[in-house]
Amino acid sequence: MCSMKLHPIQEHLLDVLKRARNNPLTIRELQDELGLSSTSVVAHHIKQLEKKGLLKRDPANPRNYTVVGDEDGVRITYLPLYGLAQCGPKGSLLDNDPVDKIAISSELVRFPMEQMYLVKARGDSMLPKISGGDLVFVRKTNTADDGDIVVCVNEGEALIKKYQRDKKQVVLSSLNSEKYAPFTAAEDFRVEGVVKGALSYRF
């Protein structure tokens, strides 16, 4: 532990962050671990540790931090998790507030975290690559290339599908093609992002 005087909560928080570096905790999990009244109290003490030079944050993503003196540990970032149940008022999945923030090791993602978000897959239409319940890593973009797996909005519903352009129309297909037939995208179709990977994760 460092030699400067720390609030007992901050000492405990540093210890927890070091122990959990290979199994990152969410802010809410840190709240439970520390026995604090709210996540805002956790955020306050994280900010105080940063001011004291004991935590380092990525300027491009302030939720991505490491404990100073523990730089060989895994860097943590918190990615927003959006559900796939409904879309926002403008027909965009991202118009909704995230349903959660998920702590992810930066080693799992090889592109800028600020471009990323997560969705929770449902159903079996994208087997064998994506299973129901998987966390799907999505890079924010409104364009896609033929063959990309995308998160999209179609007829007001958020979907994960394979994107293909056939002349002037877009065809959406499932990887589980024996069970699900391809279909033409509707007028309200829009790409919300390109899938970059999936992680088996059970809530």
C-alpha positions in Angstrom: 0.0 0.0 0.0 1.2 3.5 -0.7 2.7 5.7 2.1 0.3 8.7 1.8 -2.6 8.9 4.0 -5.7 7.5 2.4 -9.4 7.2 3.4 -10.1 3.6 4.6 -12.5 3.2 1.7 -9.8 4.2 -0.8 -7.3 1.7 0.7 -10.0 -1.0 0.4 -10.9 0.1 -3.1 -7.2 -0.1 -4.3 -6.9 -3.6 -2.8 -10.1 -4.8 -4.4 -9.1 -3.4 -7.8 -5.7 -5.1 -7.6 -7.2 -8.5 -6.6 -9.9 -8.2 -9.3 -7.6 -7.2 -12.2 -8.0 -10.5 -14.0 -11.8 -10.5 -13.3 -12.9 -6.9 -13.6 -15.8 -5.7 -11.5 -18.5 -3.3 -12.5 -19.1 -0.1 -10.5 -22.2 -1.8 -8.9 -20.1 -4.9 -8.0 -17.5 -2.6 -6.4 -20.3 -0.9 -4.4 -21.4 -4.3 -3.1 -17.8 -5.4 -2.4 -17.1 -2.2 -0.4 -20.5 -2.1 1.3 -21.2 1.4 0.1 -24.5 3.2 -0.1 -24.4 4.0 -3.9 -22.4 3.8 -7.0 -21.8 7.5 -6.9 -19.8 7.1 -3.7 -17.6 4.5 -5.5 -17.1 6.9 -8.4 -16.2 9.7 -6.0 -13.4 7.6 -4.4 -12.1 6.5 -7.8 -11.8 10.1 -8.7 -10.0 10.9 -5.5 -7.5 8.1 -6.1 -6.9 9.5 -9.6 -6.2 13.0 -8.2 -3.7 11.4 -5.8 -1.9 9.7 -8.7 -2.8 6.2 -7.6 -5.1 5.4 -10.5 -4.5 6.2 -14.2 -7.3 6.7 -16.7 -7.3 6.6 -20.5 -8.2 10.2 -21.6 -10.2 8.8 -24.5 -12.2 6.6 -22.1 -12.3 7.7 -18.5 -13.7 4.3 -17.4 -10.5 2.6 -18.5 -8.1 2.6 -15.6 -5.1 0.9 -14.0 -3.7 1.0 -10.5 -0.4 2.9 -10.5 2.4 0.5 -9.7 0.4 -2.4 -11.0 0.7 -1.5 -14.7 1.4 -5.1 -15.7 -2.2 -5.8 -14.7 -5.1 -5.9 -17.1 -6.6 -2.6 -18.1 -10.3 -2.3 -17.5 -12.9 -0.5 -19.5 -16.7 -0.3 -19.0 -18.6 -0.8 -22.2 -22.3 0.2 -22.5 -24.7 -2.8 -22.9 -27.8 -2.2 -24.9 -30.6 -4.7 -25.0 -32.1 -6.2 -28.2 -35.7 -6.0 -27.1 -36.7 -2.6 -28.4 -35.4 0.5 -30.2 -35.5 4.1 -29.2 -37.9 6.8 -30.3 -35.9 7.5 -33.5 -35.8 3.9 -34.5 -32.3 3.5 -33.2 -31.0 1.0 -30.6 -28.6 3.6 -29.4 -31.3 6.1 -28.6 -32.1 4.1 -25.5 -30.1 4.4 -22.3 -27.7 1.5 -21.8 -29.2 -1.2 -19.6 -25.9 -1.8 -17.9 -22.1 -1.1 -18.0 -20.0 -4.2 -18.4 -16.4 -4.3 -17.2 -14.2 -5.7 -20.0 -10.4 -6.3 -20.1 -8.9 -4.1 -22.8 -6.9 -7.1 -23.9 -10.1 -8.6 -25.4 -10.6 -5.8 -27.9 -8.0 -4.8 -30.5 -9.7 -1.5 -31.6 -10.6 1.8 -29.9 -12.9 1.2 -27.0 -14.7 4.5 -27.5 -16.0 3.1 -30.8 -17.5 0.0 -29.1 -20.7 -1.0 -27.4 -22.3 -4.4 -26.4 -25.5 -6.1 -27.1 -26.9 -9.3 -25.6 -27.7 -11.8 -28.3 -31.0 -13.7 -28.2 -32.3 -16.7 -30.0 -30.4 -19.2 -32.2 -30.5 -17.6 -35.6 -26.8 -16.8 -35.7 -25.5 -20.2 -34.6 -22.8 -21.4 -34.6 -20.9 -18.1 -34.2 -23.3 -16.4 -31.8 -25.4 -18.1 -29.2 -28.3 -16.7 -27.2 -27.1 -14.9 -24.1 -23.7 -14.0 -25.6 -22.2 -10.6 -25.3 -21.7 -9.2 -28.8 -18.9 -6.6 -29.4 -20.1 -4.0 -31.9 -18.2 -1.2 -33.6 -20.4 1.9 -34.1 -21.0 2.6 -37.8 -23.9 3.2 -40.1 -22.3 1.4 -43.1 -21.4 -2.2 -43.8 -19.7 -4.3 -46.5 -21.1 -7.4 -48.1 -20.7 -10.4 -45.8 -20.5 -8.3 -42.6 -22.5 -9.4 -39.5 -24.3 -6.3 -38.4 -26.5 -5.0 -35.6 -29.3 -3.3 -37.4 -32.9 -2.0 -37.0 -35.5 -3.5 -39.3 -39.2 -2.9 -39.0 -38.6 -1.2 -35.7 -36.8 -4.3 -34.3 -33.1 -4.6 -33.4 -31.5 -7.6 -35.0 -28.1 -9.3 -35.6 -27.9 -10.5 -39.2 -25.5 -11.0 -42.1 -25.6 -8.1 -44.5 -25.6 -8.5 -48.2 -26.5 -6.0 -51.0 -28.4 -7.4 -54.0 -28.5 -4.7 -56.7 -30.6 -1.9 -55.0 -31.9 -3.8 -52.0 -30.3 -5.2 -48.9 -30.8 -8.9 -48.0 -30.5 -9.9 -44.3 -29.7 -13.5 -43.6 -29.1 -15.8 -40.6 -26.1 -18.0 -40.1 -28.5 -20.8 -39.1 -29.8 -20.9 -42.6 -31.4 -24.3 -42.4 -33.9 -22.9 -39.9 -34.2 -19.2 -40.9 -34.7 -17.9 -44.5 -33.1 -14.7 -45.7 -35.4 -11.7 -46.2 -35.3 -8.2 -47.8 -34.6 -5.3 -45.6 -37.6 -2.9 -44.9 -37.7 0.8 -45.7 -36.7 1.7 -42.1 -33.6 -0.5 -42.2 -30.5 1.0 -40.8 -27.1 -0.3 -39.7 -26.2 0.3 -36.1 -22.8 -1.3 -36.1 -20.6 -4.1 -37.3 -20.1 -7.2 -35.1 -16.4 -7.7 -34.1 -16.7 -10.7 -31.8 -18.8 -12.4 -29.2 -18.1 -13.5 -25.6 -20.1 -16.2 -23.8 -21.5 -14.5 -20.8 -24.4 -15.5 -18.5 -26.2 -13.0 -16.3 
